[in-house]
Amino acid sequence: MQDSADIVVIGGGCIGVSVAYHLAKRGAGKVLLLERDEFLGQESTGKCAGGIRAQFSTEINTRLSLLSIDAFERWGEEIQEPLQYWQWGYCFLLTNDQLVASFKKSFEMWNRLGMDAEWWEPAEVEKRLPYVNMDGVQGATFYARDGFGDPSDITQGYAKAARRHDAVIENNVEVTGLKLDENGREVVGVKTNQGDVACSKVVLCTGAWTRDVAGLVGVDVPVEPIRRQIIVTDKFEDIKDPFPMTVDLSTTLYFHRESGGILIGMSDQTESAGYDDSFNEEFGEQMLMTAMERAPVLENASPKHKWAGLYEVTPDHHPVMDKLGHIRGGYVCAGFSGHGLMHAPAAGTLMAELILDGRATSIDISALELARFSDPSRLHDEANVI
Ligand SMILES: Cc1cc2nc3c(=O)[nH]c(=O)nc-3n(C[C@H](O)[C@H](O)[C@H](O)COP(=O)(O)OP(=O)(O)OC[C@H]3O[C@@H](n4cnc5c(N)ncnc54)[C@H](O)[C@@H]3O)c2cc1C
């Protein structure tokens, strides 16, 4: 392995490869990405549902999505690698007054940002989504540019494009420490299980493990690992394509087409922080029951695959895109709280701007600074968390 680089990116999930690509494309010098697993995207990225949506309740999340959706739409032209990407929309079912009020507020913000989202009254929901049990449904929102994409294509595409711009990607390399100057203030390298690498800049794209890695230099980045799980059914054609990613926010149930079957996800609100990513069978049963209640036709579907993975959750469900506290040359881009795949293009673009230009300009990301966690008034309140 090379023993020096200009910038070391730690972590080869969708965020790390996007950051490496955007840095390399902009001619940031020798960019080296280090991933401890055998393959890229084996952790949260490879276990995610692939959802890509702009329907958030905070403006910063919505802006991150819109910047990313622009990039996904011109993927082939820019990245020159295949991407399976289905813009079949996302539909949020609104089943109580509070949700209706909250989405009405969001709807105004979406209009202001130029999104042509649709508001569906119950009759329209029934017509457009005949598979939905309408109990309690007071309406729905739909945005046609939302949808889902293949996490593996996104990861491999960015990795290949990064290599074409001379970035180097090393697997099976675990970063075990950051090397600082004699004052303990400036990055001079990283320590790994394969030897040291000298560098003046390092970017932590370490997902659910970010608190541990940042802790190596005494900086607290409050990202917690929280287990989330997915079930994919066997081939299932009783719901006709194309149909949107359908979300029942009151239960957090969501489902969309996956490899001929249906991918079903739901969040266990009682889950506590930890690295356990084994599948919880009991909660899996609850997921299936909830899915069959909202879409009774799913009674005819047979579960085929199931898995769990880790969300990388911050206290306000927004990522950190910032310098690494007081450490000069240190940066962090993590804590996407279950939205990292959809925000990967924006994350790479904005981090390259922050690192190379001193400031992100495509979007103002001051709202994503690390310091917000020590000031409760700066915390965000994202209502549309699944
Ligand atoms: C069940 C589930 C469903 C999801 N659904 C969606 C969805 O629909 N849409 C969406 O946008 N997001 C979704 N997510 C969230 C999404 O997967 C994450 O936000 C995203 O993958 C985060 O990417 P990442 O690169 O930060 O993390 P990861 O993919 O976890 O990558 C971090 C990498 O850092 C490496 N690493 C850590 N420490 C070190 C070290 N010391 N040295 C070297 N390497 C290290 C890890 O091995 C890992 O590969 C879902 C997640 C789960 C679990």
The ligand as a Tripos MOL2 file, in Angstrom:
@<TRIPOS>MOLECULE
LIG
   53    58     1     0     0
SMALL
NO_CHARGES

@<TRIPOS>ATOM
      1 C1        -32.3240   -1.3620    6.4720 C.3       1 LIG1
      2 C2        -31.8090   -0.0500    5.9300 C.ar      1 LIG1
      3 C3        -32.5570    0.6340    4.9730 C.ar      1 LIG1
      4 C4        -32.0890    1.8430    4.4700 C.ar      1 LIG1
      5 N1        -32.7920    2.4490    3.4780 N.ar      1 LIG1
      6 C5        -32.2960    3.5780    2.9050 C.ar      1 LIG1
      7 C6        -32.9610    4.1710    1.8010 C.ar      1 LIG1
      8 O1        -33.9900    3.6820    1.3390 O.2       1 LIG1
      9 N2        -32.4090    5.2910    1.2550 N.ar      1 LIG1
     10 C7        -31.2660    5.8630    1.7510 C.ar      1 LIG1
     11 O2        -30.8420    6.8900    1.2370 O.2       1 LIG1
     12 N3        -30.6310    5.3070    2.8020 N.ar      1 LIG1
     13 C8        -31.1150    4.1860    3.3700 C.ar      1 LIG1
     14 N4        -30.4640    3.6190    4.4310 N.ar      1 LIG1
     15 C9        -29.3350    4.3400    5.0120 C.3       1 LIG1
     16 C10       -28.0940    4.1910    4.1700 C.3       1 LIG1
     17 O3        -27.8060    2.8370    3.9930 O.3       1 LIG1
     18 C11       -26.9350    4.8890    4.8780 C.3       1 LIG1
     19 O4        -27.3270    6.2080    5.2280 O.3       1 LIG1
     20 C12       -25.7260    4.9720    3.9900 C.3       1 LIG1
     21 O5        -25.4150    3.7150    3.4680 O.3       1 LIG1
     22 C13       -24.5490    5.5100    4.7770 C.3       1 LIG1
     23 O6        -23.4120    5.3880    3.9790 O.3       1 LIG1
     24 P1        -21.9850    5.4720    4.6270 P.3       1 LIG1
     25 O7        -21.0210    5.3840    3.5100 O.co2     1 LIG1
     26 O8        -21.9350    6.6700    5.5250 O.co2     1 LIG1
     27 O9        -21.9220    4.2080    5.6050 O.3       1 LIG1
     28 P2        -21.4900    2.6930    5.3070 P.3       1 LIG1
     29 O10       -22.1020    2.1760    4.0730 O.co2     1 LIG1
     30 O11       -21.7170    1.9200    6.5540 O.co2     1 LIG1
     31 O12       -19.9520    2.8430    5.0480 O.3       1 LIG1
     32 C14       -19.0410    3.1650    6.0770 C.3       1 LIG1
     33 C15       -17.8160    2.3320    5.8320 C.3       1 LIG1
     34 O13       -16.7690    2.7320    6.7250 O.3       1 LIG1
     35 C16       -16.0090    1.5750    6.9840 C.3       1 LIG1
     36 N5        -15.2040    1.8300    8.1840 N.ar      1 LIG1
     37 C17       -15.6460    2.1220    9.4240 C.ar      1 LIG1
     38 N6        -14.6080    2.2830   10.2550 N.ar      1 LIG1
     39 C18       -13.4830    2.0750    9.5170 C.ar      1 LIG1
     40 C19       -12.0950    2.0920    9.8210 C.ar      1 LIG1
     41 N7        -11.6490    2.3370   11.0590 N.pl3     1 LIG1
     42 N8        -11.1970    1.8490    8.8290 N.ar      1 LIG1
     43 C20       -11.6340    1.5810    7.5570 C.ar      1 LIG1
     44 N9        -12.9340    1.5370    7.2370 N.ar      1 LIG1
     45 C21       -13.8470    1.7900    8.1980 C.ar      1 LIG1
     46 C22       -17.0480    0.4950    7.1760 C.3       1 LIG1
     47 O14       -16.4930   -0.7970    7.0160 O.3       1 LIG1
     48 C23       -18.0600    0.8450    6.0900 C.3       1 LIG1
     49 O15       -17.8610    0.1220    4.8860 O.3       1 LIG1
     50 C24       -30.8810    2.4010    4.9400 C.ar      1 LIG1
     51 C25       -30.1260    1.7090    5.8960 C.ar      1 LIG1
     52 C26       -30.5690    0.4980    6.3810 C.ar      1 LIG1
     53 C27       -29.7520   -0.2430    7.3910 C.3       1 LIG1
@<TRIPOS>BOND
     1     1     2 1
     2     2     3 ar
     3     2    52 ar
     4     3     4 ar
     5     4     5 ar
     6     4    50 ar
     7     5     6 ar
     8     6     7 ar
     9     6    13 1
    10     7     8 2
    11     7     9 ar
    12     9    10 ar
    13    10    11 2
    14    10    12 ar
    15    12    13 ar
    16    13    14 ar
    17    14    15 1
    18    14    50 ar
    19    15    16 1
    20    16    17 1
    21    16    18 1
    22    18    19 1
    23    18    20 1
    24    20    21 1
    25    20    22 1
    26    22    23 1
    27    23    24 1
    28    24    25 2
    29    24    26 1
    30    24    27 1
    31    27    28 1
    32    28    29 2
    33    28    30 1
    34    28    31 1
    35    31    32 1
    36    32    33 1
    37    33    34 1
    38    33    48 1
    39    34    35 1
    40    35    36 1
    41    35    46 1
    42    36    37 ar
    43    36    45 ar
    44    37    38 ar
    45    38    39 ar
    46    39    40 ar
    47    39    45 ar
    48    40    41 1
    49    40    42 ar
    50    42    43 ar
    51    43    44 ar
    52    44    45 ar
    53    46    47 1
    54    46    48 1
    55    48    49 1
    56    50    51 ar
    57    51    52 ar
    58    52    53 1
@<TRIPOS>SUBSTRUCTURE
     1 LIG1         1 GROUP 0 **** ****
